[in-house]
Amino acid sequence: MPIKGGSFLIEESQPADVFTPEELTAEHRDIGRTAAQFFAKEVAPNIDRIQHQEPGVAVAALRTSASLGLTSMAIPEEYGGLAMDMASAMVVAEQLAGDGSYAAWHGAHTGIGTLPIVYFGTPEQKRKYLPKLATAEMIAAYALSEPHAGSDALAARTRADLNAEGTHYILNGQKMWITNGGAADLITVFAKVGGEQFAAFLVERAFGGVTSGAEEKRWGLRAAPQLRSIWITFRCPWGTCSARLGAGILLRSIF
């Protein structure tokens, strides 16, 4: 029986169900070597510059990793990705863990920034965004937390109200602690439609109406950009940036 989610924590598992490094294929090991070489050449020599948030350094590294396919493991081939398995993504993550700050950059983009579109995006959204996320032409982020809603995501106060003509949602609200937020071109924003239905919206910075606050100064993961706040006030065209109503609850439970 396949393991689902975190069920392995509370259910008895058989040894055959446990994946070990010895089961990695030759292809997995090649991916690991590519990721290790990338880290040694592009990240390790620039750690001080990345830690001091020198503009453009981490983004340049991320885009170099994209040219090697390291940002597109989970993206289907028809959208410019490699369509690899989860073990491949974990092998990459292991090699990038040598610096937590860069790993946060990479993980926020390829994980919570990209996977919601892979799993829940409409065909139009996938065609529009996934090829650009695969190459890191667009940097992705995920905006859920708010001043009054952290772990209790359903207490969010950010609203999305459909205009009278039914052509646009009007989004208004404040989000906090957004990894990659300052550099992100595409942000998955959670809001309540009409103040009730929890939904996710794809917001391009180029749309206008997204105002960034100061970067959070932290003791750890200093180079991973995390915005203290972003304010969102803009008109979101119906069908262009909206997700299925109610899908926000499912998205939040997964990510």
Secondary structure, DSSP 8 states (H G I E B T S, - for coil): ----TTGGGTS---GGGS--GGG--HHHHHHHHHHHHHIIIIIGGGHHHHHTT-TTHHHHHHHHHHHTTTT-TTS-GGGT-----HHHHHHHHHHHTTSHHHHHHHHIIIIITTHHHHHH--HHHHHHHHHHHHTTSS-EEEE--BTTBSS-GGG---EEEE-TTSSEEEEEEEE--EETTTT-SEEEEEEEETTTEEEEEEEEGGGS-EEE--B---SSSTTS-EES-EEEEEEEETTTSB--TTHHHHHHHH-
